[in-house]
């Protein structure tokens, strides 16, 4: 097998198991000396992705873990 063919086969194998990280955003605002408000978004565009793929040929397939869905929230913190 030629080197170019091996490189092409390697790219095909890795492309099948590629994982995409979601877009995350976080902003914090201090209020006074003790309060802080933080707004955040995880997987902002609600993209479906695979968190982890473990090939398990001995079981006839793969173990696949889906990624987190969109999560948007606000955290309020107080420093004692």
HELIX and SHEET records of a PDB file:
HELIX    1   1 UNK A    3  UNK A   16  1                                  14    
HELIX    2   2 UNK A   57  UNK A   59  5                                   3    
SHEET    1   A 3 UNK A  24  UNK A  31  0                                        
SHEET    2   A 3 UNK A  35  UNK A  42 -1                                        
SHEET    3   A 3 UNK A  71  UNK A  78 -1                                        
SHEET    1   B 2 UNK A  50  UNK A  56  0                                        
SHEET    2   B 2 UNK A  61  UNK A  66 -1                                        
END                                                                             
